[in-house]
Amino acid sequence: MSEQGISERYLDGFAGVLAEVASTGRRLTREELKSRRALGEQAAEAGLGLRALVVAHLAAARAAWPLGPGSTESTLAALAAVEQAVDVFAEGYERAQRLTVRREEAARREFIDDLLYGRSDLGRLAERAERFGLRLSRAHAVAVAEGPQSYGEGGAVARRVEAAVLARFDSHSILLTTKNGRLLCIAPGDTDEVLTYFARQASAATEGGRVAVGRPQTGPGGVVQSYEEALAALDMAERLGLPGPVLRAADLLVYPVLARDRQAMADLVQHTLGPLTAARGGAMPLLETLVAYFDSGCVAAEAARRLSLSVRALTYRLERIHQLTGADPADPAHRYMLQTAVIGARLMDWPDRPL
């Protein structure tokens, strides 16, 4: 819009009011202030810049300034009127901006909820996604970061991670947000470097928190699938004590397969590891021994170090496991069954929870 257009639309009646104030010395009326405030709101909603609008007000004041000899009171009254008019105009402008921001935040949060829970019509969801830079016809992947504390929208950690990611990559196709106290990054599936960088930044910002990256999935429902994969990876990492701050769902596909038939897994755990409950102290110390042994690549010295045991004590525990279960952890023929049962036990939180 041209300066002339601004003057005609958003300075309506300003020059006349200023001239009257200069001649009478009166202050602006309540209705005049209300009118100027409303014009400020309309200017904000029209997307005009506040700086240009203030300049236009000052230019109009200069053009309408009374010429010739005048009293000091007249000049002061005119200046006070300009100050009042610009102040209430800016107040209305800022109020409209705050309302717009709140509406945008509410719309963004509603979209994210619908996107991650799949509660909206997929066609309509795809249309709304374009407003936030996502083209759901493409494949997308989701990275989810969690730390020792919950992270809210607009919090210090969320702002720091978002600023780092958007400073390096094109912000038009990336959506960063929070959900249930976690940080999320949604990016096109062919931009793995975005999610990798987000994972590094989020892990550092959350002081050692975990980040899980779902696989790229296609279509409007792909974001939901990738998000759920990332959540499942975080859950499995917690249950199994998986190392590393960054986990990829693609590397953990064996665990959902093992957990899919819960009854079969429960039978395996009960049959293979159930006899450990007869040991002095219960099954847990021997189960932890198997975990450390398998996690260390079946190297007794390393497993003993992880458990703060002597190699002799660790060897005794392995022999005791062999006696109770009939399966030798050092025997390759028995190792797969034992290790699978150990994974199942950890996934089902056995022996703390009954099968």
C-alpha positions as CSV (number, residue, x, y, z in Angstrom):
1,M,0.0,0.0,0.0
2,S,1.3,3.5,-0.9
3,E,1.9,6.2,1.7
4,Q,-1.1,8.0,0.3
5,G,-3.2,4.9,0.8
6,I,-2.0,4.7,4.4
7,S,-3.0,8.3,5.0
8,E,-6.4,7.9,3.6
9,R,-7.2,4.6,5.4
10,Y,-5.5,4.7,8.7
11,L,-5.1,8.5,9.4
12,D,-8.8,9.1,8.9
13,G,-9.7,12.4,10.6
14,F,-6.3,12.8,12.3
15,A,-5.4,16.1,10.6
16,G,-8.8,17.7,11.5
17,V,-8.7,16.6,15.1
18,L,-5.2,17.9,15.4
19,A,-6.2,21.3,14.0
20,E,-9.1,21.5,16.4
21,V,-7.0,20.6,19.4
22,A,-4.4,23.2,18.4
23,S,-7.0,25.9,18.2
24,T,-9.0,25.0,21.4
25,G,-6.3,23.4,23.6
26,R,-8.6,20.4,24.4
27,R,-7.5,16.8,24.8
28,L,-8.6,14.0,22.6
29,T,-12.0,12.6,23.5
30,R,-12.7,9.0,24.6
31,E,-14.3,8.3,21.2
32,E,-11.4,9.7,19.3
33,L,-9.0,7.6,21.2
34,K,-11.2,4.5,20.7
35,S,-11.3,5.2,16.9
36,R,-7.5,5.6,16.7
37,R,-7.0,2.3,18.7
38,A,-9.4,0.5,16.3
39,L,-7.5,1.8,13.3
40,G,-4.2,0.5,14.8
41,E,-5.8,-3.0,15.2
42,Q,-7.0,-2.9,11.5
43,A,-3.5,-1.8,10.3
44,A,-2.0,-4.8,12.2
45,E,-4.5,-7.2,10.7
46,A,-3.7,-5.8,7.3
47,G,-0.1,-6.7,7.8
48,L,1.3,-3.1,7.7
49,G,4.5,-2.2,9.5
50,L,4.2,-0.1,12.6
51,R,7.3,1.9,11.7
52,A,5.8,3.2,8.5
53,L,2.5,3.9,10.2
54,V,4.2,6.0,12.9
55,V,6.1,8.0,10.3
56,A,2.8,8.6,8.4
57,H,1.3,10.0,11.6
58,L,4.2,12.3,12.2
59,A,4.1,13.5,8.6
60,A,0.4,14.2,8.8
61,A,1.0,16.1,12.1
62,R,3.6,18.2,10.4
63,A,1.3,19.0,7.4
64,A,-1.5,19.9,9.7
65,W,0.6,22.0,12.1
66,P,-0.9,25.5,12.6
67,L,1.2,28.2,10.9
68,G,1.8,31.7,12.0
69,P,2.1,33.1,15.5
70,G,0.5,30.9,18.1
71,S,0.5,30.5,21.8
72,T,2.7,28.1,23.7
73,E,-0.4,26.4,25.0
74,S,-1.6,25.7,21.4
75,T,1.7,24.0,20.5
76,L,1.8,22.0,23.7
77,A,-1.8,20.9,23.1
78,A,-1.0,19.8,19.6
79,L,2.1,17.8,20.7
80,A,0.1,16.1,23.5
81,A,-2.6,15.2,20.9
82,V,0.0,13.6,18.6
83,E,1.5,11.7,21.5
84,Q,-2.0,10.4,22.6
85,A,-2.9,9.5,19.1
86,V,0.3,7.6,18.3
87,D,0.2,5.8,21.7
88,V,-3.3,4.4,21.4
89,F,-2.8,3.6,17.7
90,A,0.3,1.5,18.7
91,E,-1.6,0.0,21.6
92,G,-4.3,-1.2,19.2
93,Y,-1.7,-2.4,16.7
94,E,0.2,-4.5,19.4
95,R,-3.0,-5.9,20.8
96,A,-4.1,-7.2,17.4
97,Q,-0.6,-8.7,16.9
98,R,-0.8,-10.5,20.2
99,L,-4.2,-11.9,19.3
100,T,-2.9,-13.0,15.9
101,V,0.0,-14.7,17.5
102,R,-2.2,-16.5,20.0
103,R,-4.5,-17.6,17.2
104,E,-1.6,-18.9,15.2
105,E,-0.2,-20.8,18.2
106,A,-3.6,-22.4,18.9
107,A,-4.0,-23.4,15.2
108,R,-0.4,-24.8,15.2
109,R,-1.0,-26.8,18.3
110,E,-4.3,-28.2,17.0
111,F,-2.6,-29.1,13.7
112,I,0.2,-30.9,15.6
113,D,-2.2,-32.8,17.8
114,D,-4.2,-33.9,14.7
115,L,-1.1,-34.8,12.8
116,L,0.4,-37.0,15.5
117,Y,-2.8,-38.7,16.6
118,G,-4.3,-39.0,13.1
119,R,-7.6,-37.6,14.3
120,S,-8.4,-35.5,11.2
121,D,-9.5,-36.3,7.7
122,L,-6.2,-37.1,5.9
123,G,-7.1,-34.9,2.9
124,R,-7.9,-31.9,5.0
125,L,-4.8,-32.6,7.1
126,A,-2.6,-32.5,4.0
127,E,-4.1,-29.1,3.1
128,R,-3.5,-27.7,6.6
129,A,0.1,-29.1,6.6
130,E,1.1,-26.9,3.6
131,R,0.5,-23.8,5.8
132,F,3.2,-25.1,8.1
133,G,5.6,-26.1,5.4
134,L,4.9,-29.8,5.2
135,R,3.9,-31.6,2.0
136,L,2.5,-34.8,3.3
137,S,2.5,-36.5,-0.1
138,R,6.3,-36.8,0.5
139,A,7.9,-39.2,3.0
140,H,8.6,-37.7,6.4
141,A,10.6,-38.9,9.5
142,V,10.2,-37.8,13.1
143,A,12.9,-37.5,15.7
144,V,11.8,-37.4,19.4
145,A,14.1,-36.2,22.2
146,E,13.4,-36.6,25.9
147,G,15.4,-35.6,28.9
148,P,15.3,-35.6,32.7
149,Q,12.7,-32.8,32.6
150,S,9.7,-32.1,30.6
151,Y,10.1,-29.5,27.8
152,G,7.3,-27.1,27.0
153,E,6.6,-25.0,23.9
154,G,8.7,-21.8,24.0
155,G,10.9,-23.1,26.8
156,A,14.6,-22.3,26.9
157,V,15.7,-25.7,25.6
158,A,13.1,-25.8,22.8
159,R,14.1,-22.3,21.7
160,R,17.8,-23.1,21.7
161,V,17.4,-26.3,19.7
162,E,15.0,-24.7,17.2
163,A,17.3,-21.7,16.7
164,A,20.3,-24.0,16.0
165,V,18.4,-26.2,13.5
166,L,16.7,-23.4,11.6
167,A,19.9,-21.4,11.4
168,R,21.5,-24.3,9.5
169,F,18.6,-25.7,7.4
170,D,15.7,-24.4,5.3
171,S,12.9,-23.7,7.8
172,H,10.1,-24.1,5.2
173,S,10.1,-27.9,5.3
174,I,11.0,-28.5,8.9
175,L,8.5,-28.4,11.9
176,L,9.9,-28.3,15.4
177,T,7.6,-28.6,18.4
178,T,7.0,-30.2,21.7
179,K,4.6,-33.0,22.7
180,N,4.0,-34.5,26.1
181,G,7.2,-32.9,27.5
182,R,9.4,-34.1,24.6
183,L,11.0,-32.2,21.7
184,L,10.0,-33.2,18.2
185,C,11.5,-32.5,14.8
186,I,9.5,-33.4,11.6
187,A,11.5,-33.3,8.4
188,P,11.4,-34.7,4.9
189,G,12.5,-38.3,4.8
190,D,15.3,-37.6,2.3
191,T,17.0,-35.1,4.7
192,D,18.5,-37.4,7.2
193,E,21.2,-34.7,8.0
194,V,18.4,-32.5,9.5
195,L,17.3,-35.2,12.0
196,T,20.9,-36.1,12.8
197,Y,21.8,-32.5,13.5
198,F,18.6,-32.1,15.6
199,A,19.5,-35.2,17.6
200,R,23.0,-33.9,18.4
201,Q,21.6,-30.5,19.4
202,A,18.8,-32.0,21.5
203,S,21.0,-34.5,23.2
204,A,23.5,-31.7,24.2
205,A,20.7,-29.4,25.3
206,T,19.0,-32.0,27.4
207,E,22.2,-32.9,29.2
208,G,22.5,-36.5,28.0
209,G,18.9,-37.1,27.1
210,R,17.9,-39.7,24.6
211,V,16.8,-39.1,21.0
212,A,15.0,-41.6,18.8
213,V,14.6,-41.3,15.1
214,G,11.7,-43.0,13.3
215,R,12.0,-44.4,9.8
216,P,10.8,-42.3,6.9
217,Q,7.2,-43.1,6.1
218,T,5.1,-41.9,3.1
219,G,1.7,-40.2,3.0
220,P,-0.4,-38.2,5.4
221,G,-0.3,-41.1,7.9
222,G,3.5,-41.4,7.6
223,V,4.3,-38.8,10.2
224,V,2.1,-40.7,12.7
225,Q,3.9,-44.0,12.0
226,S,7.4,-42.5,12.2
227,Y,6.4,-40.7,15.5
228,E,5.1,-43.9,17.0
229,E,8.3,-45.8,15.9
230,A,10.4,-43.1,17.7
231,L,8.3,-43.4,20.9
232,A,8.6,-47.2,20.8
233,A,12.4,-46.9,20.4
234,L,12.6,-44.6,23.4
235,D,10.5,-47.1,25.4
236,M,12.7,-50.0,24.4
237,A,15.8,-48.1,25.2
238,E,14.5,-47.4,28.7
239,R,13.5,-51.1,29.2
240,L,16.7,-52.6,27.8
241,G,19.2,-50.0,28.9
242,L,20.4,-49.5,25.3
243,P,23.5,-47.4,25.0
244,G,24.0,-44.3,23.0
245,P,22.1,-40.9,23.1
246,V,20.8,-41.4,19.6
247,L,18.6,-44.4,18.6
248,R,17.3,-45.3,15.2
249,A,14.1,-47.3,14.9
250,A,15.5,-49.0,11.8
251,D,18.3,-50.5,13.9
252,L,15.8,-51.8,16.5
253,L,13.3,-53.7,14.4
254,V,14.2,-57.0,16.0
255,Y,12.7,-56.0,19.3
256,P,9.2,-55.3,18.1
257,V,9.3,-58.7,16.3
258,L,10.3,-60.4,19.5
259,A,7.6,-58.6,21.5
260,R,4.8,-59.1,19.0
261,D,3.7,-62.5,20.4
262,R,3.7,-61.8,24.1
263,Q,2.4,-65.2,25.1
264,A,5.1,-67.0,23.2
265,M,7.8,-64.7,24.6
266,A,6.4,-65.2,28.1
267,D,6.6,-69.0,27.7
268,L,10.2,-68.7,26.5
269,V,11.1,-66.6,29.5
270,Q,9.3,-68.9,32.0
271,H,10.8,-72.0,30.5
272,T,14.3,-70.7,30.0
273,L,14.9,-68.3,32.9
274,G,12.2,-69.4,35.4
275,P,14.5,-71.8,37.2
276,L,16.7,-68.8,38.2
277,T,14.1,-67.9,40.8
278,A,15.4,-70.9,42.9
279,A,18.8,-69.2,43.3
280,R,19.8,-67.6,46.6
281,G,18.8,-63.9,46.3
282,G,16.3,-64.7,43.5
283,A,16.6,-64.4,39.8
284,M,17.6,-60.8,39.4
285,P,21.4,-61.0,40.2
286,L,21.8,-63.9,37.7
287,L,19.7,-62.1,35.1
288,E,21.9,-59.0,35.5
289,T,24.9,-61.3,35.0
290,L,23.5,-62.6,31.7
291,V,22.7,-59.0,30.6
292,A,26.3,-57.8,31.3
293,Y,27.8,-61.0,29.7
294,F,25.8,-60.6,26.4
295,D,26.2,-56.8,26.3
296,S,30.0,-57.2,26.6
297,G,30.2,-59.7,23.7
298,C,30.4,-62.7,25.9
299,V,33.8,-61.5,27.2
300,A,34.0,-62.6,30.9
301,A,36.6,-60.0,31.9
302,E,34.6,-57.1,30.5
303,A,31.3,-58.4,32.0
304,A,33.0,-58.8,35.4
305,R,34.2,-55.2,35.2
306,R,30.7,-53.9,34.4
307,L,29.3,-55.8,37.4
308,S,32.3,-54.8,39.7
309,L,33.0,-58.5,40.2
310,S,36.1,-60.6,39.9
311,V,36.4,-62.9,36.9
312,R,36.2,-65.8,39.2
313,A,32.9,-64.6,40.8
314,L,31.4,-64.0,37.3
315,T,32.5,-67.5,36.2
316,Y,30.8,-69.0,39.3
317,R,27.6,-67.1,38.4
318,L,27.7,-68.4,34.8
319,E,28.2,-71.9,36.1
320,R,25.2,-71.5,38.5
321,I,23.0,-70.4,35.6
322,H,24.1,-73.5,33.7
323,Q,23.2,-75.7,36.6
324,L,19.8,-74.1,37.2
325,T,18.6,-73.8,33.5
326,G,20.6,-76.5,31.8
327,A,21.7,-73.9,29.2
328,D,25.4,-72.9,29.1
329,P,25.9,-69.1,28.3
330,A,29.3,-69.9,26.9
331,D,27.9,-72.5,24.4
332,P,26.9,-71.0,21.1
333,A,24.2,-73.6,20.7
334,H,22.5,-72.3,23.9
335,R,23.5,-68.7,23.7
336,Y,20.8,-67.5,21.2
337,M,18.0,-69.0,23.3
338,L,19.3,-67.5,26.5
339,Q,19.9,-64.1,25.0
340,T,16.4,-64.0,23.4
341,A,14.9,-64.9,26.7
342,V,16.9,-62.2,28.5
343,I,15.6,-59.6,26.0
344,G,12.1,-60.9,26.6
345,A,12.5,-60.7,30.3
346,R,13.7,-57.1,30.1
347,L,10.9,-56.1,27.7
348,M,8.3,-57.6,30.1
349,D,10.0,-56.3,33.3
350,W,10.5,-59.8,34.6
351,P,11.0,-60.9,37.4
352,D,9.6,-57.7,39.0
353,R,6.3,-58.3,37.2
354,P,4.8,-61.8,37.0
355,L,4.5,-63.2,33.5
